[in-house]
Every structure is written in structure tokens, then in C-alpha cells.
Amino acid sequence: MSALLMIVSFFVNYLLLSLWSPFFLLLAAFFLPPETLRTLDASPGWQQWLMTVLILVPGLLMQLPFFQRVMIFTSGWKSAQGPYRQVLEQALEPVIRRGGLEGETFHLYVNPEKSFNACALGDNNIIVNEPMFQYFTVEELSGILAHEMGHLQKGHTWKLLLLWGMSTANRACFRIYSLFLALLTVLQFIPVLGFILVFFCIVMNFILRLGNWLLGWPLTLFNRYCSRQDEYAADAYACQLGLGPELYSGLAKLDTMYHNPQLGFFGRMLSDHPATDDRLERIREESGM
């Protein structure tokens, strides 16, 4: 399923990126010298190669520890120190021991955000939100960290970074286009040129909206489905380590704190996590509780 998601994501991002071609060719006509434009026009296939590079290279770069550290730094996560580190190491000890992971190094971070959450990122990075230390026991944190370890060991985290990187070019195109639309509020008053640019943007908006509905939404739904399956797999990993009851207790406490309402069909389709009741039931079954 993961391989299929990668392939589908590449082609969808490729097709969406190709929709931006008219806009960037218009910009090129304004900023590039005529000789460069003629050279590009005489070089068939350069657009296809450029789009492939813009999709794959950011995704591959995100697999490198340096870029993961940059992402962690810009997210405001801090390296776990003092009592936080002691609690995390204590909670992580049974996970490492039961998983046979004594030879691996794990990077522990604290997220100052005032919400209840934990996540794993890239190459053995584990992040726990600050309030978790106050409301959850060490045993419950062990169950939650076992779940996050499942994401790391099953390759879910590198896959997520690859998918995120593959969509970077499209996000950058959207931001550049948004700046252009802001500039258009001035350019629209220029005779003839303003009319041409406004008409061009109307056509571009239609193409982009249509492309997003036909390509973006199906990819989003497929991505969310795969994400829900990853959550089940990470829960199963925690149960295999014998930490299912601890995960169950922590997850049930989270559910009580948030009082999550029952999601309808479309809500479940758009959610990247399964319904908590479904997860708790599976954990009970797999742990023999």
C-alpha cells in the first residue's frame, strides 16, 4: 500500500505541477532574456525533467538528518532536558528493551504546545507535548511511546516526510501565485496589460480548482486512508511489545480529555486517525484484555 501511495503521489504532484506551467511561462517571458527562452524552446523535455527534479529532490532531502533538524528547530520543539528527559528515558526503556533496540539512538524532544499529543518524525525523532508529562503516568507514556516507536520501526515517518517533500514544489507555486495575485491589484489598472493579466488569472483559477478537485482530493482521501492503516499498525506494534494495556490506558485518557464526538462517514474519510473506539477495541483484542 505504501509503494502505491508513493507512485500515486508522484504522478498527482507531477500533474498538478504541470498545471502551473502557463503561469510560470508567463513570468519567464517577463524576466528571462529572449536568448534563454529560445534555448529552452529548442530543448524538448526540459519541463518534464525539471518537474521530476522539483518533486523528488525535496522528498529525498527530507530523509537527511540535517533537514529533519531544521524542521524540528523551525517547529519550536526543544531537546528534552532535566526532568522531562528523565521521564522520557524511563518511559522509553521498556520499549527499547522489548523491541531489541538497545543499539539505536533516539532523539527526544518536548513540544511546548499546550495540547495532548506525541509524534515521531523521520530518523528516530520522538516528540512529546509538554502537558503529557503532567497528566499521564510513566506507564501510560510507555504505551504511547511504543505506538510512536511503531511508526519509526515500520517506516511510516520517512514515508510521511517523503510525501511532504514531494508536495513542496506545488506549495511553493501556490505561494508565488498568491503574491502575483496581490501584485495584480495594482497591475489591473494598467490599460490592456491589466485586462490580459486579469483574464489570464481567471482562466488559471478555473484550471487550478478543477485540477485540485479531480486530482488533489482523491490523493488526499487515499493518503488519509493509508494514514489510518498506519495508526492501526503502530498500535499493533505496541501490543506485540506487551505494552497494549498501557497504550489502551493512555488512549482512553486522551479520549476522555477531548470528549471526541462520533464522526460521520465523511468525517471518518477525511480523518488521518481512526475512531478512538475502534482503536481501543483492536488494542483490547490484540492484547487479550
Helices and strands as residue ranges (DSSP letters): H 2-19, H 21-31, H 34-41, H 46-61, H 65-74, E 78-79, H 82-99, E 107-111, E 118-121, E 125-129, H 132-135, H 138-153, H 156-166, H 168-187, H 193-211, I 212-216, H 217-240, H 244-258, H 265-270, H 276-287
